[in-house]
Amino acid sequence: MTESSARWVKSSYSENGGQCIEWAPEHALDTGEFLIRDSKKPNGPHLALTAGAWSGLVGFAKTHG
């Protein structure tokens, strides 16, 4: 799977139209690379994170969200 063909998913917490990110779960499973992007700019840039960085981001969001 390439980055351009990735299926992007929004968090279930993003129902209110707030500031949200999307991620590409199948890409992560296939490659171990976690892609994230701004849900309001789907054609904009994205970040590619390691599993450790993704885990840290999710942990930070849970603690400070």
N, C-alpha and C positions, 0 to 999 in steps of 0.2 A: 504494500500500500504506500502510495506517495503522499506527501503533505497536501498536495492540491486535491487529491481524491478523498481526503479524510472526511468522515462524518462527524460533525460537531454537535455537541450536546450542551444544553444550558443546565445549570443547577435547578433542582426543584424549588429552591428558595428564591428564585428570580421571577416568580409570578407577578410581582408588584411593579415590574417595569423599572426597577432601580438600576444601580450600577452593577453590572453582572459580567461574568466571564463565561466562556464556553471552553470545553476541552474535547479532545478527540480520543475516546477510550479505546477503540479498535487499533488505532495507531500505537497507543501505549502498549497494548498487549502484543502487537506484532514486533515492535522495535525496542521497547523499553524507554522510549523518549516520550515525554509528556508535553503535548502541544496545548497552549492556552492562547486565547485571544479575547478582545473586547467584543461583547455580543452586539454592541451598537455599530461596530465597524468590521463586518465580516470580511470585507475585501482588504482590510488593513493588515498591518504586520501581526505576527504572532511570536510568542516565546516558546522555545524548546527547553524543557527542564529535565534534569535527571530524576530518577525515582526519589532520591534523597531530598532534592530541592522541592519536588512536588509535595512530598510528605510534610516538609517544613512549612510550605505555604498553606496547606490545608490545616495543619496544627495551629498556625498563627491565626487563620481566619476563625477557627472554632474558639480560640481563646479571646480574640479581640473583636469579634463580630457582633 
